[in-house]
């Protein structure tokens, strides 16, 4: 009986301990949730307060404070707010000793905010306004570099790519001794490869849609514009193919002269790439072209002989 009573008391103690533990855990979790809610509310309050202060500052005529806070926002990497405040004070400080510094941060803020088109414009404007600045060389390079960053993949319009090449070359011409010239040349090479690929793929597209004249012209101008292109060998082979298909699908009266273009393209190809992997296929097209030319010449000779015989009669 005593053992049973002791056992019951132990069970009751364990149950009471478990209840206390549960209450403590519940209190702890409630405390965490309360703290989280308070933290969230505090963050919201701070954000609202910060936005309110910023909006008041935007409407303020205290340009010195705007200048100070703009630089603080810049250091805090809040470039959007820095840009807005700097834009407000640029006209106010124009012509003063601070104008150069303000325009420096204004251009850099756009760059760091990844607004590359605008950054390029403001870098260039800075160089034009302050050509003797210690940052003039850096900013002229960055202006071109922004154009490089805006260059799209090869399949899209390449206006930005060509603009980037022009501006990088302009930088090299203006600062030929700069440490950045090597980087500029590397960027130009990369952009030129993109233009080569664009031109090469355009030629292949023309060939696939049976626009043979456009295909041949595109391949030939690509090789003229990019004589060291990695696509040159294949482009010369495809030029032969384009001329061959053009001649083959032409009306009989125009075929002979167009087959001659196949032979000319082939001769240029084998002079440049005598051991090309495409030579066998190219030679087959050349041979067929010559056979066709021989047939036309024989036909012309027979017609001439016939006309001569008729005249003699």
Buried (B, 14 or more C-beta within 10 A) or exposed (E): EEEEEEEEEEEEEEEEEEEEEEEEEEEEEEEEEEEEEEEEEEEEEEEEEEEEEBEEBEEEEEBEEBBEBBBEBBEEEBBEBBBBBBBBBEEBBEEEEEBBEBBBBBBBBBBBBEBBEBBBBBBBBBBEEBEEBEBBBBBBBBBBBBBBBBBEEBEEEBEBBBBBBEBBBBBBEEBEEBEBBEBBEEBBEBBBBBBBBBBBBBBBEBBEEEBBEBBBBBBBEBBEEBEEBEBBBBBBBBBBBBBBBBBBEBEEEEBBEBBBBBBBBBEBBBEEBEEBEBBEEBBEBBEBBBEBBEEBEEEEEEEEEEEEEEEEE
